[in-house]
Amino acid sequence: MSSSFFIKTKEKAKVAKKGNNAAGPKRKGDSGGKSKVQAKKPNSKYNEEISSDSEPESPVVSKKRQSGEEHEYDETPQEKKLRLAKLYLEQLKEEEEKKAEEDSFETDLIAGRLQEEVLEQKGKLQRLIAKDLIPPDTSEIRLLRGHKLPVTCVVISSDDKCIFSAAKDCSIIKWDVASGKKLHTIPGGRKGTEDRHVGHTAHILCMAISSDGKYLATGDMNKLIMIWEAETCKHLYKFTGHKGPVSGLSFRKGTHDLYSASHDRSVKVWNVDENAYVETLFGHQDAITGLDSLSRERCVTAGGRDGTVRVWKITEESQLVFHGHQGSIDCIQLINEEHMISGADDGSVSLWSVNKKKPLSTVKKAHGCHGDTELEQPHWVASVAALQNSDTVASGASSSHNSQVQLWKCGQNYRGLEPLFSVPVVISYFVCTSTFSCHSGQFLVAGVGQEHRLGRWWRLKEAKNGIYVIPLKRKSPSQEEAKMDD
């Protein structure tokens, strides 16, 4: 009985369960189904509470979406085209304004450069650099040694990375500016070995490098001009024609036209690309001691004992003659196309304009005097250098008592010379040659030795032969502000 009772109950439960799954809400009299519905109510109620919290937001979102859809739906194709066209026009306007700003900036730069080029061609460009220069520390000055005899000439490559020096030992050395190391050496040969030696066999007096750094030219006491490939120091050509020692060389800026001057009192013109002689010009009454040129078809020369400075107009085959120094004019350098600086053994430094027959300014005893009171003699000025198109020049003295490089400031429109500061190189030196760095004006190179460049009148055994690299330091902004406050 009992077993059958429990069996029936289980079957009923199964039927009730089955009926609840099939149609739970319709069978209200089923207690089992009712309990299950009541058990599920809290969960559904909990879910309903969560959904009820989000109900206020959901209509807003739906409204926004609906409004957006309505807005998109309301915009006609013509209105959309108009809106896109306006956006496109605004973008174009912004781009044009930006481009206009860039163009105006570039135009200003180009205009500035063109103006500088015009002033440079006219010889009126004068960059004011001198006011910012300060004396370098002695520890910053480097001495590069490699020549056995006095250095007679130095040049710097247009990128300021290399220095070329030549000396009375007939050798040529290429130096690296940054490290001070030798990059290449062309050894000198002995007299009588000209046929088999590639290089000079007599004192080298002058040197020049083309503005593009392709060619290097050197001239010696044997009347020879040699052309080298500046990059590799490979020998290319040999020019003959002068009847005396070659004392001056210069490439015309931007070309491979070479001007040479000699103790035979002549100036010759050569075309290095064609390995050809062009013409000869005469006029000086004594040995020419120095020569320089820039971009015009003209060159300037120092006439030594004839006491003249001459400007040679190559195409016109004419010359302008200038007088001013009382002694032998031993060196000359162009500052720009219209102005030049010269030095003489009477101790004077003169500033010239090609439009005036007399110097614009002369500083006598520029490097002081030596000797007894009654027998005072000025220190010779053996070298001058000019930072092109600026107001800064330098001169070097040759003496056993006062070996220094003096920097000068040119006045406005080159109307005067004012001393800036002197750079002492070790006492008892001949400053034979000097030149400024071409590209940046960041340093000055001075060649020194035991003897004068042009002769062997006396010798200083305690002196060293080499080249000094002198940095040209600028004032810092803080120093300028302090000066303004004072």
Solvent accessible surface area in square Angstrom, and as a share of the most:
residue,aa,sasa,rsa
1,M,198,0.88
2,S,75,0.48
3,S,74,0.48
4,S,48,0.31
5,F,127,0.53
6,F,124,0.52
7,I,99,0.50
8,K,124,0.53
9,T,66,0.39
10,K,136,0.58
11,E,97,0.44
12,K,143,0.61
13,A,61,0.47
14,K,144,0.61
15,V,94,0.54
16,A,30,0.23
17,K,117,0.50
18,K,153,0.65
19,G,12,0.12
20,N,25,0.13
21,N,115,0.59
22,A,85,0.66
23,A,34,0.26
24,G,18,0.17
25,P,121,0.76
26,K,173,0.73
27,R,114,0.42
28,K,176,0.74
29,G,81,0.78
30,D,22,0.12
31,S,89,0.58
32,G,37,0.35
33,G,8,0.08
34,K,119,0.50
35,S,62,0.40
36,K,90,0.38
37,V,76,0.44
38,Q,99,0.44
39,A,71,0.55
40,K,140,0.59
41,K,119,0.51
42,P,82,0.52
43,N,100,0.51
44,S,52,0.33
45,K,125,0.53
46,Y,135,0.51
47,N,92,0.47
48,E,108,0.48
49,E,90,0.40
50,I,97,0.49
51,S,54,0.35
52,S,50,0.33
53,D,114,0.59
54,S,56,0.36
55,E,100,0.45
56,P,92,0.58
57,E,119,0.53
58,S,62,0.40
59,P,58,0.37
60,V,73,0.42
61,V,63,0.36
62,S,57,0.37
63,K,133,0.56
64,K,137,0.58
65,R,165,0.60
66,Q,100,0.44
67,S,59,0.38
68,G,31,0.30
69,E,113,0.51
70,E,85,0.38
71,H,125,0.56
72,E,129,0.58
73,Y,188,0.72
74,D,97,0.50
75,E,45,0.20
76,T,63,0.37
77,P,99,0.62
78,Q,148,0.66
79,E,91,0.41
80,K,102,0.43
81,K,144,0.61
82,L,104,0.52
83,R,110,0.40
84,L,90,0.45
85,A,47,0.37
86,K,115,0.49
87,L,86,0.43
88,Y,128,0.49
89,L,114,0.57
90,E,102,0.46
91,Q,105,0.47
92,L,65,0.32
93,K,133,0.56
94,E,115,0.52
95,E,107,0.48
96,E,108,0.48
97,E,91,0.41
98,K,132,0.56
99,K,119,0.50
100,A,57,0.44
101,E,120,0.54
102,E,91,0.41
103,D,65,0.34
104,S,58,0.37
105,F,130,0.54
106,E,95,0.42
107,T,80,0.46
108,D,99,0.51
109,L,80,0.40
110,I,93,0.47
111,A,52,0.40
112,G,32,0.31
113,R,152,0.56
114,L,97,0.48
115,Q,114,0.51
116,E,69,0.31
117,E,98,0.44
118,V,75,0.43
119,L,57,0.28
120,E,43,0.19
121,Q,96,0.43
122,K,108,0.46
123,G,0,0.00
124,K,137,0.58
125,L,13,0.06
126,Q,36,0.16
127,R,99,0.36
128,L,110,0.55
129,I,33,0.17
130,A,1,0.01
131,K,111,0.47
132,D,34,0.18
133,L,10,0.05
134,I,35,0.18
135,P,77,0.48
136,P,18,0.11
137,D,76,0.39
138,T,113,0.66
139,S,106,0.69
140,E,69,0.31
141,I,29,0.15
142,R,83,0.30
143,L,56,0.28
144,L,15,0.08
145,R,133,0.49
146,G,30,0.29
147,H,9,0.04
148,K,173,0.73
149,L,53,0.26
150,P,1,0.00
151,V,0,0.00
152,T,1,0.00
153,C,10,0.06
154,V,8,0.05
155,V,21,0.12
156,I,4,0.02
157,S,11,0.07
158,S,47,0.30
159,D,75,0.39
160,D,16,0.08
161,K,131,0.55
162,C,22,0.13
163,I,0,0.00
164,F,3,0.01
165,S,0,0.00
166,A,0,0.00
167,A,0,0.00
168,K,5,0.02
169,D,31,0.16
170,C,14,0.08
171,S,12,0.08
172,I,1,0.01
173,I,3,0.01
174,K,16,0.07
175,W,6,0.02
176,D,33,0.17
177,V,17,0.10
178,A,94,0.73
179,S,62,0.40
180,G,14,0.14
181,K,142,0.60
182,K,99,0.42
183,L,94,0.47
184,H,78,0.35
185,T,60,0.35
186,I,11,0.06
187,P,82,0.52
188,G,28,0.27
189,G,15,0.14
190,R,206,0.75
191,K,177,0.75
192,G,55,0.53
193,T,23,0.14
194,E,61,0.28
195,D,148,0.77
196,R,186,0.68
197,H,44,0.20
198,V,97,0.56
199,G,4,0.04
200,H,2,0.01
201,T,11,0.06
202,A,15,0.11
203,H,47,0.21
204,I,0,0.00
205,L,4,0.02
206,C,9,0.05
207,M,13,0.06
208,A,8,0.06
209,I,30,0.15
210,S,1,0.01
211,S,44,0.29
212,D,89,0.46
213,G,23,0.22
214,K,102,0.43
215,Y,13,0.05
216,L,0,0.00
217,A,0,0.00
218,T,0,0.00
219,G,0,0.00
220,D,0,0.00
221,M,82,0.37
222,N,49,0.25
223,K,95,0.40
224,L,28,0.14
225,I,1,0.01
226,M,4,0.02
227,I,0,0.00
228,W,4,0.01
229,E,58,0.26
230,A,4,0.03
231,E,134,0.60
232,T,70,0.41
233,C,9,0.06
234,K,128,0.54
235,H,53,0.24
236,L,57,0.28
237,Y,57,0.22
238,K,94,0.40
239,F,9,0.04
240,T,87,0.50
241,G,41,0.39
242,H,10,0.04
243,K,171,0.72
244,G,7,0.06
245,P,27,0.17
246,V,0,0.00
247,S,2,0.01
248,G,3,0.03
249,L,11,0.06
250,S,9,0.06
251,F,15,0.06
252,R,51,0.19
253,K,83,0.35
254,G,66,0.64
255,T,40,0.23
256,H,30,0.13
257,D,35,0.18
258,L,0,0.00
259,Y,3,0.01
260,S,0,0.00
261,A,0,0.00
262,S,0,0.00
263,H,55,0.24
264,D,32,0.16
265,R,117,0.43
266,S,1,0.01
267,V,0,0.00
268,K,22,0.09
269,V,7,0.04
270,W,8,0.03
271,N,44,0.23
272,V,0,0.00
273,D,74,0.38
274,E,124,0.55
275,N,76,0.39
276,A,38,0.30
277,Y,115,0.44
278,V,79,0.45
279,E,38,0.17
280,T,32,0.18
281,L,13,0.07
282,F,139,0.58
283,G,18,0.17
284,H,7,0.03
285,Q,127,0.56
286,D,46,0.24
287,A,26,0.20
288,I,0,0.00
289,T,11,0.07
290,G,8,0.08
291,L,16,0.08
292,D,16,0.08
293,S,7,0.05
294,L,14,0.07
295,S,27,0.18
296,R,58,0.21
297,E,75,0.33
298,R,45,0.17
299,C,0,0.00
300,V,2,0.01
301,T,0,0.00
302,A,0,0.00
303,G,0,0.00
304,G,1,0.01
305,R,165,0.60
306,D,33,0.17
307,G,14,0.14
308,T,5,0.03
309,V,0,0.00
310,R,22,0.08
311,V,0,0.00
312,W,3,0.01
313,K,49,0.21
314,I,10,0.05
315,T,94,0.55
316,E,118,0.53
317,E,119,0.53
318,S,45,0.29
319,Q,57,0.25
320,L,51,0.25
321,V,43,0.25
322,F,2,0.01
323,H,94,0.42
324,G,27,0.26
325,H,15,0.07
326,Q,158,0.70
327,G,14,0.13
328,S,8,0.05
329,I,0,0.00
330,D,10,0.05
331,C,13,0.08
332,I,10,0.05
333,Q,47,0.21
334,L,8,0.04
335,I,0,0.00
336,N,0,0.00
337,E,7,0.03
338,E,23,0.10
339,H,22,0.10
340,M,0,0.00
341,I,1,0.00
342,S,0,0.00
343,G,0,0.00
344,A,0,0.00
345,D,19,0.10
346,D,37,0.19
347,G,0,0.00
348,S,4,0.03
349,V,0,0.00
350,S,0,0.00
351,L,0,0.00
352,W,0,0.00
353,S,8,0.05
354,V,11,0.06
355,N,120,0.61
356,K,98,0.41
357,K,116,0.49
358,K,129,0.55
359,P,32,0.20
360,L,35,0.17
361,S,22,0.14
362,T,57,0.33
363,V,36,0.20
364,K,153,0.65
365,K,116,0.49
366,A,15,0.12
367,H,4,0.02
368,G,31,0.30
369,C,40,0.24
370,H,59,0.26
371,G,57,0.54
372,D,103,0.53
373,T,121,0.70
374,E,162,0.73
375,L,128,0.64
376,E,87,0.39
377,Q,105,0.47
378,P,28,0.17
379,H,6,0.03
380,W,60,0.21
381,V,0,0.00
382,A,4,0.03
383,S,5,0.03
384,V,7,0.04
385,A,1,0.00
386,A,9,0.07
387,L,14,0.07
388,Q,76,0.34
389,N,9,0.05
390,S,0,0.00
391,D,1,0.01
392,T,0,0.00
393,V,0,0.00
394,A,0,0.00
395,S,1,0.00
396,G,0,0.00
397,A,0,0.00
398,S,3,0.02
399,S,4,0.03
400,S,35,0.22
401,H,118,0.53
402,N,36,0.19
403,S,7,0.04
404,Q,32,0.14
405,V,0,0.00
406,Q,17,0.07
407,L,0,0.00
408,W,7,0.03
409,K,61,0.26
410,C,2,0.01
411,G,14,0.13
412,Q,148,0.66
413,N,99,0.51
414,Y,4,0.01
415,R,153,0.56
416,G,18,0.18
417,L,18,0.09
418,E,93,0.41
419,P,91,0.57
420,L,54,0.27
421,F,26,0.11
422,S,45,0.29
423,V,2,0.01
424,P,94,0.59
425,V,4,0.03
426,V,96,0.55
427,I,129,0.66
428,S,13,0.08
429,Y,3,0.01
430,F,2,0.01
431,V,0,0.00
432,C,1,0.01
433,T,19,0.11
434,S,8,0.05
435,T,27,0.16
436,F,8,0.03
437,S,0,0.00
438,C,81,0.49
439,H,143,0.64
440,S,47,0.30
441,G,1,0.01
442,Q,93,0.41
443,F,20,0.08
444,L,0,0.00
445,V,0,0.00
446,A,0,0.00
447,G,0,0.00
448,V,0,0.00
449,G,0,0.00
450,Q,19,0.08
451,E,3,0.01
452,H,6,0.03
453,R,24,0.09
454,L,41,0.20
455,G,14,0.13
456,R,148,0.54
457,W,146,0.51
458,W,112,0.39
459,R,116,0.42
460,L,17,0.08
461,K,162,0.69
462,E,122,0.55
463,A,6,0.05
464,K,94,0.40
465,N,10,0.05
466,G,1,0.01
467,I,1,0.00
468,Y,12,0.05
469,V,5,0.03
470,I,1,0.00
471,P,34,0.21
472,L,6,0.03
473,K,61,0.26
474,R,83,0.30
475,K,45,0.19
476,S,45,0.29
477,P,101,0.63
478,S,74,0.47
479,Q,88,0.39
480,E,72,0.32
481,E,110,0.50
482,A,53,0.41
483,K,130,0.55
484,M,165,0.73
485,D,122,0.63
486,D,157,0.81
